Amino acid sequence: MARGYLVLEDGTVYEGELFGGVSDACGEVVFGTGMCGYQESLTDPSYEGQILVMTYPLIGNYGINEDFNQSSGIHVRGLVVREYCTEPSPMYGGRTLDDFLKQFGVPGISGIDTRDLVIRIRTGGTVKGMITSDGSDLEGVISNLKKMPAPSESNLVAKVACKEITKEDMGKDITVGLIDCGVKAGIPRDLKSRFNIITFPYDTPADVVVDSGVEGVLISNGPGDPAHPDIAKTTVRTIDELSSQLPLYGICFGSQLIAIAMGGSTYKLKFGHRGTNQPVKYNGKVYITSQNHGYAVDDHSLEGTGLIADQFNINDGSVEGVKHKDLPIFTSQYHPEASAGPWDTMFLFDQFQRTIKGERK
């Protein structure tokens, strides 16, 4: 197995063994805390532009199964693990993680002290990094990483969102719109059990959404900075115009966009929330949730917007959901559809359905 390096912009170098795709990869180095769900994470469009570090020490032990994919391909730029399993359980067919990464040309590196790496990220915050097979000029790599723009400076949503409007008639009595900012497959799966769906690209104007006849709109998860200028000119403007016309529900990136559209603001978390075990307090109860985000809504910015923060992360107190005091609008920063993770908050899709029915004349 070839030797390789994970190089960080702060000058730290980890040496390990390469697997998966044969290529170098640069991105924002982040970590996920799930004990399972590695395939869902790899295929989650919200990881676009990032190198993912898995904190659980053994990854790939139950193999790869197409049913777990959250999109049509892998979106992480690279994968970092302590150890990857070369002989997974045959339960799901026995396909290896190595083979899956090779299919999409995504490099992985193993043998890394992921505990030390995660402590470094938790202490100093997320950093830019590179997985490379060439150790001849690591100082040059570090210099280039320092100059490299952060992935979030580009419009990552445009890379992962759908390009055309699609309709799915499930024989239900309510049709909802889904604004796709990089939606995970689990969200339309759970919507289709309750609604017919019309899916719109992230930059669809509000009048197109309204004219389609949908009775409510869900704004999906997605990658990058919710305050990016390209998003402000498109999705945020659409949400602003829809807010007085239709019930809205925002998940993850969608939660942040609703806050911005109503006059609030967001900020970048030091190291984000990524994993299947984040505790959230909501209506006097604590729920264990699945999360993947690097930004959060600024609670203080909501004054005068009509939005009220009503859900909070137990670990750091950050906002995990908002609701409007007058309009049929609510959000969750976490993923009620899980995929992977607990289904403790699946009831939010039912809440969306009740909200729509309550708005019917």
N, C-alpha and C positions, 0 to 999 in steps of 0.2 A: 504494500500500500504506500502511495506517494506521501512524502512529508509536505506539509503546508503551513501557512501562518495566518493567524487572525491579528491584524494590525489595527490599533486604535489611534485616533488623532492626537491623543495625549501622550503618545510615545510608547505605550504599552504594547508588547508583542507576546502572543501566545503561540507556541509551536504545537502542532498536532498532526493528525493523519487525514488526508483528503478522501472523500467519497462522493458519490453522486456525479453531477455534471462536471465536465472538464473545462472550467473557465474561472476567471477571476470575477469577483463581485464586490461592489461598493454599496454602502447604504447606512442608514441609521441603525445602530446596534441596540436592540431592545430585548427584554426577557419576558417569557410567559411562564406562569406558575402551575399550569395544569399537569396532573399526573397522567392524563390521557388526552385525547383530542388533538394529537400532533398533526393528523391529516387534515382535520377541519381548519386548524391554524394555517397550515401551509397554503391551503386553497382559499382562504378568506381574503377578499379583495382589499380589506382594510389594512393588510400588511404590505401593500404595494410600497416599494421604496425602502424596505427595512430588512435587516439581517436579524433573524430570530434566534435567541438563545433559550433553550429549554432548561428549566431548573431541575426537573426530575432527571435523575442520572442515567436511566436506561430508556431509550426511545426506539420505537419500531418493533416492539416485542409481539404485538398482535397484527403486524403486517399492514397492508394497504387494501382497502375495499372501495370500489367506485361509488358505493352508496353513501360514503361519508364525505365526498367532495362537496365543497360549498361554492364552487364555480367550475369553469371548464379547464382550469389549469392552476399551476402554482404561482402565487403572487409574491412570496418572500424572495428576496434577492439571494439569500444564503441562509444556511442552517448551521447552528453551533450546538453540539451535544457533548456530554461527558463520554457516553458510550452508545453506539447504535447497534441494534440487534441484527446479526447477519442471518440468523435462522429463526424467523418469526413463527408463531403458532400457525398451524394450517387451518385454524378456525374460519378465517376469511379468505382462504385461497393460497396463503403463503407467499404473496408477493412482497418483496423487500422494499424498505425505505430507500435503499441505494438505487434500486431499479426505477422507482418512482421519480426520484430527483434527476436521474439520467434522462428520463423521458422528456423532461422540460428543460434540460440543460442548466439546472440549478446546482451550484456546488454546496457541499456540506463539509464540515471539519469536526472530527471527534478527537478524544483524548485531551480536551481542554479542561482546565480546572474551572468548571462553570460556577462553582461556589465563590471562588475568588473574583471571577469576572462580574457576577451579579452584585457582590458587595461593592465592587468598584463603581458600577452603574448607579446603585442605590445611593452611594456617597456623593458622587460627582455629577450624576445625571446622565441621560442618554448621550452617546457620542457617535460620531461618524467612524466607520471602520471598513476594513477590506479583508476579504478572504483571498489569498494568493498562493500560488505554488512557487513563486520566484522570491528567494530570500537574498538575492544578490545586492539589492539596493533598498533595504527597508527604511533607511533614513529618507530616501526620496519618496517612498510611499507615504510616510508620515507627513512630509512637507506638502504633498499633493492633497492629502486628506484635509489638512488645515485650510487649504484654499478652496476645496470643493464646496459648492453650494449645498445646503441641506436639502434632502429630497423634497421636503414640504414646501420649498420655495417654488416648485413647479406645480402645475395643476394635475395632481395625481388622479383626481376624480375622472377627468376626461379620458384617462387611460383605461379605466376599469368599468365605467358605466355603459349601459346599452346605448345603441346608436339609433334605434327606431322604436316607435310606439307599437306595442303588442297587446292583444286582447285575449283573455282566457275566460270562457263562459263555463262556469262550474254548476250551472243550474240553480244558483242561489238567488234570493230576492233582493240582495244588496250588491251593488258594484262599487268597488273602491279603486282609487288611484294609488299607484306606487311610484314615487319619484326615486329613480334608481341612481344612487350616488356611489354604487359599488356593493350592491345588496348581496348578502349571504343567501344561499339557497334555502336555508331553514325558514326565512321570513315569508317568501311567497308560498312555501309549503303550508305553513300554518294559516296564512291568509286564505288560501284556497279551500280550507276546510270550513270556512265561514262565509266567504264572499266570492263574487266574480271579480277579476282583476284586470285593470288596464295599466300597463307599465309604461312609464314615460322616461325618456332621457333626462339627465339632471338639469339641462338647460332649456327645458320646455317652458314656454311662456304660460302665464296663469290662465289666459283666455282659452288656450287650447285644452287645458285641464278641465276648466269649468264647462266648456262646450261639449266635452265628451260625455257628460251626464253622470259622472261619479258622484257619490253621496258623501264621501269622506276621502282623505288623502293621508297615506303614510309616507313619511320621508325616511329613507333608509340610512344604514351605516355607510361608511366610506372612508377612504384614506386621506391623510394630509391635514392641512391647516384649514379649519372652517372659516377663518377670516381672509382666506386668499382672495385677491381682487377678482379673479375670474368667477369665483363662486358668489361673491357679493353682487356681481352684475347679472347673474343668472338665477341660481337656485334661491338665494336669499330674497331677491326681488319677487320671485314667484310666490314664495311663502308669505311675504308681506301682503301681497294682493289677495292671496287665498284666505288669509286669516280671518277676514270679515265675511267670508262667503261659505266656507265648508269646515266641518270638523277636521282637526289635524292631530296626528300622532307621530312623534319623532322618536326614532331609536338611534342611540349612540351619536354618530355624526349628525343625524337628523335632529336630535335633541339640541345640540349646539347651534345648528342653523336656525331653529325656531327661536331660540333665545336671542340670537343676533338680529333676526328679522323683526323682532318685537322691540328692539332698542337696547338689548343687553350686550355683553361682551364675553369673550372666552380668554383663557390663558393656557400656556403650555405647562403640563405637569412635569415635575422633575424626572420621573422615570415611568410614569403612566400606570395604568391598570390593565394587565393582560393575564387572563387565566380563567379558571372555572370555579373559583372559590372566594369571590369578593363579597363581603357582608354589607348589606344595604338596609338601613332602617326606613320603613315606610308604614304609615298609619299605625304606629306603635308596635310593629313587629319587625324582626330582623330576618331578611331573606338572604340565602346564599345564591350568588348570581354569576353568570358568565359575562366577561368583559374584555374589550380590546379597544383602548383609546389612549391617546397621549395628550389630549386637551380636555379642559373642563369649563363649565359655565361659572363665571364670577358671580357669586351670590349678591355681592354689594352692587353690582351693575343692574340688578333687576328692579331697583326702586323706581317707581313711576312707569314701568312697562306694562303693568297688569299681570305679570307673571309672578308666581310665588314658588320658591324652592320648597318642595315638600318631601324630598327624599335625599338621604345623605349617606356617604360612605362611612362605615364605622371606623375604618383604619385611619383615615386622614381628614374626615369631615367635609370632603369635597361634595359638590352638588351631584346627585345621581338622578334627579328628575325634577321637572317643574310642571305647574298647571296654571292656566289662566283663571283669574278670579271671576270673569264674566263670560268669556268665549269658550266654546267646546274644543279646547286645546290642552293636550297633556303630553308628557314625554317620559322616556326612561333612558338614562345613559348606558345602562346594561342591556343585555340581549335576552328578552323573555323566551325566545325560541331556542336558546342555548346552542346546541350543535357545535361543539360538545358542551356538556355541563348540566346543571340541575334545571328542572322545569318548574321550579317553585313559583315563578312569576308569569307563567303562561296565561294566567287570568287577565293580563293586560290586553290581550287580543279580544277577549270577551268584553272588557271594559270599553274598548274601541267600538265594538259592535253596539253596545248599549248606548254609547254616546251618539252614534249615528241615528239609531232608532229614536232617541229622545229629541233629535233635531228635526225629525220628519213632521211636516205640517199635517 
